[in-house]
Amino acid sequence: MNLKASPKALSLGVLLAGILLIVSGGATRLPAQSGDLGVCGAPPGTSAAKAKARRLVRAIRTDLAAVETQIRQVPFMAEVEAGTATVEQIAAVVAEEYSIIRSDMNSFSQMAAQWDTPQGSHFFGDLAFGEELALPLVLDFAAHAGLSEEDLAAYEPRPKGQTYPSRVAWIASNAGRASAAASFLVNFAVFGENMGRVRDALVNVYGFAPGQVEFFTFFAEPIPGFEDDAIEVIAAGLQEGACPRDVRRSARLLQAYELDFWQAASEPPGSPLPVTWPQPH
């Protein structure tokens, strides 16, 4: 047997060894695809980008299932539904919202200026307009509880009750459109659920008339077409190179601050509110 190998044979051996090394690495060595949730960006084409956006939203909802359960189970919700929360406690939620809505209105307007286009999406402009519609409803409920706008303006917000709008303002200044749209899409559902429960308790336990609690109804009702509109914006952000990791992080933080808001509702109001509505029996 000839132990000497020709240069040609050596080259072929090196080539075969390289092939075997690649094959032995398995799937973990294959390049990641742009449709993967671990990869920034999106596959070519609007349909593929929307498909990735929907997978991302499903993953975020799975990520946040536990914190949403916490939001539903905060002591304030049980107290309101049992009729043991004072009207001042409930009014304090509305007083916190007086500050939140005015802040969010400005933040959404900033987002609209950055990301909405005359011929395209008006997703963030619609959110800003929604806050404009909500503000007089805050004042209307406050009036039924014996509070003026001056009372709401004089109220001292609880720090934990204001982490949410602080994060929204951060999103407006620092995040991308995919992170923003996904955060609000996932967040609004559980917020609306709690608002609907407060509304029902105010009518059924506290004796308010349905027309007096329209502020809570406004946020309890789902926004028609909201999910599809959000998916379109998320997909556009992914096509621009957004990273699912950043989108998931943004949604996680915003939902944590939503929990802050509802936990703060169980605490004493930040300052006294001169409510006049009678207490439940």
N, C-alpha and C positions, 0 to 999 in steps of 0.2 A: 504493500500500500504506500502510495506516495504521500508523505506528510507535508510536502510543500504545496501551498495554495497559490494559484495565479492571482495577479491583481484583479482580474475580472471577477474571479470567484469570491475574493474578499469583498469587493464592492457589492456583489449580490447578497452576500451574507449580512453586511451592514444594513442594506435596504430591508431585507426580511426581518432582521431584528427590530428595526424601527417600526415596521408594520405591526409586529407582534406586541411591541410596547404600547402602541396606540390602542390596539384592540383590547389588550388586557386591562386598560384603564376603564373600560365599560362606558356606560352612559354618563357618568359623572364628568367625563372629559369632553363630552360634546358641547359645542357652544350653546349657551342659553338662547332661547327664542324670545323675540320682542313681545309675544303674547303672554309670557310667563309673568306671574305677579312678583317675582323676585327681580325683574329686569325693568329698568327705566324705559319710558317711551311706549309706543304701541305699534302693532303691525300696520303695514300700508292699508289704506282704505278706511272709509268711515265706518262701515259695518263691523270690520274686525276691531277697530278702536272702541266702538260701543260695546261689543261683546266683552272686551277686556274690562271696560268700565263697569259693566254689570257684575262680572266675576269679582272685581275689586270691592264693590259695594256689598255683595254677599259675604265676602270675607270679613269686612269691617263689622257687619252686623253680628257675625259670629264672635268676633273679637270682643264686642261690647255688650253681649247678652247679659253678663253678670252685673255690670254697672247699671244697666237699664233696670234690672230687677231691684237693685238698691234704690234707684230713683223712685220706683213705684211703691217701695215699702218704707219710705221715710216716715218718721213719727207724725209729721204734720198732716200727711194724707189720712192716716188713721184717725187723727184727732178731728179733722174737719168732717169726715164721714160719720163719726160718732157724735158730732155736735159738741165736742168738749173744747175745741179751739175757740178762743174769743174772737169777736168780730174785729177787735184791734189787731190780732195776729193776722187775720185774713187781709185786713186793710193794709197792713205792713207789706204784704206781698205785692199789692198794687202800688204802694208807694215806692218799693224797690223797682218795680216795672216802669214807673214814671221816669226814673233815671236811666234804666236799661234801654228803653225804647228810644229816647232822644240820642243816646250814644250809638245804638245800632243803626239808627237812621243815617247818621253821619258816616258810619263805617261802610254800610251798604252802598251809599252814594259814592264813596271812594272806590269801591270795587267796581261799580258800574262804569265809572270814568276810565278805569283801567281795562276792563274786559268786555263790556258790552259794545256792540257795534250797531250802527244805524240799520244795516241790512241783515244783521245776524241776531245772535242771542241778546235778549234783554232780561236775562235771568236775575241779575243783581239789582237792576233798576226796579224790577217788580218787587223784590224784597224790601227795597227802600220805600216804595210806595205803600207796601203793606204796613210798615211801621207808621207811616203818616196817617193811615186809616185807623190804626189802633190807638193813637194818642188821644183823640177825643173820647174814645170809649173808656179809657182810663179815667178821664175826668168825669165822665157820666157815672161810672160806678162809684167813684169817690163821693160825688154829690149825693148819691142815694145813701151812702154811709155817713153823711154829715160832714164831709171834708171838702175844702176848697182847693183850688190849684195852689194857692199860697201855702196851705197846710202840707201839700205834697212836696213843694219846693223847699219848705223848711225842715222836712224830715231828714234825719241823718242816716244814710244807708249803712247797713252792716257790711264790713269788708268782705265777708264770705259770700254775701249776696250779690257782690259786684265783680267777682272774678270772671264770670261769663262774658259780660260786655268788654272787659279788658282784653280777653282772648280774641273776641271778634275784631276789636281794633288792631290787635297784633296781626291777625290774618290779613286785614286790609292793607297793612304796611309791609308785610314780610312773606306771605304765602303766595302760592300760585293758584290759578283758577281751579285746577282739579282738586286741590286740598280744600279750598273754600267750599266748592259746590258739594263735595262728598260729606264734609263736616256738617253742613246745614241739612242736607238730605237725611242723614241718619239721625241727627239730633232732634229735628222738629217733631218726629213721630211721638216719642215718649213725652216730650214737653206738652204736645197737644193732648195726649192721653190724660196727663195729670190735670191740665186745665179743664178738660171735660168733666173729670171727677169732682173738682172743686165747684164747677158750675152746677152740677146735679145736686151736690150737697147744699149749696146756697139756696136752691129752690125747694128741695124736698125736706131739708132739716132746719134751715135758718129762716125760711119764709120769704125770701126775696121772690119777686116776680120774674119770669123769664126775660122780660124786656129790660130789667135792671142789671142783668148779668151778661150783657152782650159782649163785654170785653173778654170774658172767659170763653164764650161761644166762638168768638172770632178766631181765637187760636186753637180751639178744640176741633174745628172743622178742617178736614184735609184740603189742601190746595189742589184744584183740578190740574192734572198734567204735570204736577211738580216733579215727580220722579223721572219722567221722560225728559223734561227740560234739564234736570240736573245731570242725567246720564250724558246728554249731548255736550254739556260744558266739561264734564270730567273727561270724556273722550277727546275733546279738543285739547285739553291740558296734557293728556297723555301723548297725543300726537306732537305736541311741542317739546316732549322729553321729560314730563313729570315722572317722578319715581313713586311707585306704589307704597314704598316704605314711608315716604314723607306724608303721603295722603292718609295712610293708616294712623300715623302718629298724630296728625292734626285732628282727626276725628276722635281719637282716644282722649286727647287733652280737652277738647271742647266738651265732650260728654262728662268728663270728670268735673268740669266747672259747672255743668248743669246740675250735677249731684250736689255741689256746694250750695247752689241757690236753694234747692229744696230742703237741704239740711238746715240752712240758716233760717228757713221759715218756721222751724220749730223753736227757735231761740226767741227771747224777748225782742220786741221791736227796737230798732236803733235809737229811736227817740219817741216820746209819747205822741199818740195820734188822737185828737179829740172826736172820736166816733160817737154817733148818737143813735145808731141802729140798735134796737133792743136785742138782748142776748137770747139764744134759743132756750126753750124750756125742756 
